[in-house]
Amino acid sequence: MALLGTCGIPITGGICVAAVHYANLVQDDWNNSNQFKAHVASLSESLLESRQITSDFLHKPSEMFLARYAQNQSASSLSSVKSKSL
């Protein structure tokens, strides 16, 4: 009985350490996934804004729309989303 007790404690401790390590790995994956989701949402918003600006420009050509489009294109970060997906 004593042998079972002395062997059980280190085994239980090892299982707990492994579980905590696995939980940390899962949490890191979750955080990375949320960051990627935020980048994709930002890119999607930028693409929708570009479409709206382009549509407005086609209806009423103006230098203001060209400036807004250029500003929006510089703000969108497709390269950062691509790097996160790899």
Buried (B, 14 or more C-beta within 10 A) or exposed (E): EEEEEEEEEEEEEEEEEEEEEEEEEEEEEEEEEEEBEEBEEBBEEBEEBBEBBEEBBEEEEEEEBEEBBEEBEEEBBEEBBEEBEE
